[in-house]
Amino acid sequence: MTRVHAFSADDALIDLDATGLVEALREGTVSVPEVVDAAIARTERVDADLGAVAHAAYDRARAEARHPRGGWFAGVPTFVKDNVDVAGMPTQHGADAFTAAPATADGDFARMYLATGLIPLGKTQLSEFGFSGAADHVRLGPVRSPWHTDHYAGASSAGSAALVAAGAVPIAHANDGGGSIRIPAAVNGLVGLKPTRGRLAQDRMMREMPVRIVSDGVLTRSVRDTAAFYREAEKVWRNPLLAPIGDITRPSRARLRIAVVTQGIGRDSSPEVRDLTLRTARLLEDLGHHVEEIDNPVPDSFPEHFVRFWSMLALAISRRGKKDFGPTWDPTKLDNLTLGLARHAARNLHKQPYSIAVLRGSQRVAARHRASYDVTLTPTLATETPRVGHLRPDQDYDQIMERLIEWVAFTPLQNATGEPAVSLPLATTSAGLPQGMMLGAGSGREARLLGLAYELEEAVGWPRIQGAPEAAEGAVGGLS
């Protein structure tokens, strides 16, 4: 197994999470320039193996480190996924079909994100326009998992996840239109919370979708970092239609009704993933929660409608490319997945209104389920992380889609319902790879998920990439 990480006791970052780094900066044991220089050095050390950086802005970061903006995270280094605008940086969307000029202003999300004090070192690589569950690029190659570089780092936020997991930065931006906060969290041993629809400020393109399936958020190595980010983000921008999450700092005392689902929507999880999920269920039961295994309440037809809507986004990009991305637009440079999705949408335009109605109607299915259960436990993904090449974007479209649906059989539901869900690094496969477990709750219930996440983190801890590399033989959290 080939692990790649940059954790070291010899620089300003040590093995601190973002909250620990804030404390060290306030105590004066490290300085912002030292922290930023350490993060840049770590990124340069690992990125040749990971392929995670899309655009480096190191000189800008060093300049900002000398005069950091305010905010609770002031001076903490980060990366931003390369599908939101950051002033002075190009937004390339993981595509070769155009050449992006530097953005003239921060987008709505970046404005909120950076107002918390985070210092961006650059942009991270994603799959072309975020369509694939693996950030693999025809020209640049894949983003690889630091846990095992023969495997993908997972989904379109893979670049951000790989750098956080490898210790280059403690926190990075991600967004999630079908699982791309939760999937890379699951395969990289991280915490990844997809918030309730509308919880955070979003760029215009995300806001104008007929079904707002995309949510922005962060990837971190600790529950407290994720909780701190949402607390601080709410101080900058808050949706008045949602009750605030507040300052969640400890496990919840509430004992919850938890449904366990091991069957994906239209696809079964692998025997090993099912077993790991049931072990996690027993852990929750041992902690005093009421746990009940149920059949998946979502109809098997759901993936058909989700893919149809997903494909409409590809069709819109392919047809509006020159208008949206400028005169350099060349659709012949789109990869096979984007082109195949666009063809699928064009053939099924007459069915699109029905699919939109089904996705919107999924909120009613969720509401009926929430009447009986506070939280739902599922695996984040149906199988172990694929090896590099399995989802290569120059393959036949039908083959790519079949493999994606087989792997990503759980996460798209919350993108349709708008509910929050968090992937936690609660399990390890027999091959020694992280296998995330997902907890979902009703809209606006992020505090419930964070309280439960704290409880699980306290009970078993998370695997550490800088720990022993031997396989954990189906470990749950830190237990084998």
Secondary structure, DSSP 8 states (H G I E B T S, - for coil): --------SSSSSTT--HHHHHHHHHHTSS-HHHHHHHHHHHHHHHHHHH--EEEE-HHHHHHHHHS---STTTT-EEEEETTS--BTSB--TT-SSS---BBSS--HHHHHHHTTT-EEEEEE--SGGG-SSB-EETTTEE-EETTEEEEE--BTTHHHHHHHHTTS-SEEEEEESSSTTHHHHHHHT-EEEE--TTSS---HHHHTSSS---EEEEEESSHHHHHHHHHHHHHH---TTS-------S------EEEE--B-SSSB--HHHHHHHHHHHHHHHHTT-EEEE----S-TTHHHHHHHHHHHHHHHHHHHHHHHH-TT--GGGS-HHHHHHHHHHHHTGGGHHHHHHHHHHHHHHHHHHHTT-SEEEEESSSSS--BTTTT-TTS-HHHHHHHHHHH-SSTHHHHHH---EEEEEEEE-TTS-EEEEEEEE-TT-HHHHHHHHHHHHHHH----TTS--S--SS-BTTB-
